[in-house]
Amino acid sequence: MTTPLDNYLAAVPADKTSLTDDERIENIVPLPPPEHLIRFFPIQGTPVESLISETRRSVRQILHGRGDRLLVVM
């Protein structure tokens, strides 16, 4: 005996995960793991590394109340 859910699952692509998936999505492309990005785009000794360090320091100061800025996380 088949259920309506069985019929639905048999008729949808394998990447569809539930009945509530957004039907307007045409394609899903998996992101590479962080380890691959770190290996292919090294930042050690670059201005990007300095920017990240300074930004982290600024966030720590805000979180510890040493500053008058507001941190908004979305």
C-alpha positions in Angstrom: 0.0 0.0 0.0 1.4 3.4 -1.0 0.6 6.7 0.7 0.3 10.1 -0.8 3.7 10.9 0.7 5.3 7.9 -1.1 3.9 9.0 -4.4 5.2 12.6 -3.8 8.7 11.4 -2.9 8.8 9.1 -5.9 8.1 12.0 -8.3 10.6 14.6 -6.9 14.3 15.0 -7.5 16.7 13.4 -5.0 17.9 16.8 -3.7 14.3 17.7 -2.6 14.4 17.2 1.2 10.9 17.9 2.4 7.3 19.0 1.4 8.2 22.6 2.5 11.2 23.1 0.2 11.1 26.3 -1.8 9.9 25.3 -5.3 11.5 28.4 -6.9 15.0 27.0 -6.3 16.3 25.7 -9.6 19.7 24.4 -8.6 21.8 23.7 -5.5 25.6 23.9 -5.6 27.5 22.6 -2.5 30.1 24.9 -1.1 33.7 23.7 -0.7 34.7 22.9 2.9 36.6 25.6 4.8 39.8 23.5 4.7 39.9 23.7 0.9 39.4 27.5 0.9 42.2 27.9 3.4 44.5 25.8 1.3 43.7 27.4 -2.0 43.5 31.0 -0.8 46.2 31.5 1.9 46.0 34.8 3.8 49.0 34.5 6.1 51.1 37.7 5.9 48.6 39.6 3.7 46.4 42.7 4.4 43.4 40.3 4.7 45.0 38.6 7.8 45.5 42.0 9.4 41.9 43.1 8.6 40.5 39.9 10.2 42.7 40.3 13.3 41.7 43.9 13.8 38.0 43.2 13.2 38.1 40.4 15.8 39.8 42.7 18.3 37.2 45.3 17.7 34.4 42.8 18.2 36.0 41.6 21.5 36.1 45.2 22.7 32.5 45.8 21.9 31.4 42.6 23.6 33.4 43.5 26.8 31.8 47.0 26.9 35.0 48.8 26.0 33.6 51.1 23.4 30.5 53.0 22.5 29.6 51.0 19.4 26.7 48.6 19.0 27.3 45.2 17.4 24.4 43.9 15.4 24.4 40.2 14.3 22.0 39.1 11.7 
